Amino acid sequence: MSNEIILQLASNLLWLVLMLSLPVVVVASVVGVAVSLVQALTQVQDQTIQFLLKLVAVCVTLVATYHWMGTTMLNYTISIFDKISLMGA
């Protein structure tokens, strides 16, 4: 395996991790900011509310995007195995 191929695979993997984690991170951040704003306006300082709402939002996001995430990871894995098999030839 040449260094260029390894570098390309590592770069693609980092972009894949970024793409797959982005929906969950964005949803958790938006829900966290919204709940914090509501808590600041109502002066309710219970941290379990924020945790519970973020947990539910992240679970819903994972359920909504699991097919896309699985397909993307499977395609990346298949492309890696294809490249590995071409190197042996």
N, C-alpha and C positions, 0 to 999 in steps of 0.2 A: 504494500500500500504506500503510495507516494505521499509526501507531506502536503501537497496541494489538495489531494482528495480528502485527506483527514481534516484539513483546515476548512474545506467546503462543507463537509458533513457536520463539523462542530458548529460552524456558522449557521447552517440551516437548522440545526437542533436548537440553538439559542433563539432564533426567530420563532421556531415552532412553540417553544416554551412561553415566549412572550405573547404570541397570538392566543394560545390556549388559556393562559391565566388572565388575560386582559378582561374578558367579560365578568369574571367573578370578582376581580379586584375593583373594577369600576362600579359594579352594583353594590359591593360592600362599602365603598367610599361614599357613594351617593346616599345610601340608606343611613350611614353613620352621621353624615353631615345633616341630613334632614331630621333625624331623631335628636341630634344635639341641639339643633335650632328650636325644635318644638320643646325640648326640655328646658332650654334657656328662657323661652318665652313664658312657659308655665311654671317655672321654678321647681320642677320635679327633678331631683338629682338621684334617681335610682339607676344604677349602672346595669342592672339585670334586664331592664327594658330594652336598652340599646343592644345588648348582647343577643337577646332573644330575637329581636327583629332582624338583626344582621344575619343571624344563623338561618332564619327562615328564608330570607331573601337569597342567601347564597345557595341554600338547598334547592330552591325553585330555579335559580339560574343554572345550577348543575343539571337538574332534570331537563330543563329546556334545551340545553346545549350538549347533552351527552352524546347524541348521535353524531353531531358534527365533530366533536372532539375525538370520538373513537375512530371515525372515518379518516380524519386527518392523521392521527397517530398510526393507523394501520397503513395508510398510503406511504407515510415516511418510512416505516419499517420495511415495507415491501421494496421501496426504492433502495434502501441500504442493502438488503439481501441481494437484490439484482446487481448492484455495483460490486459487492463482494464476490458473487459468482462469476462476474465478468473478469475479475482480476486473476482468478485461478485458471482461466482458459489461455 
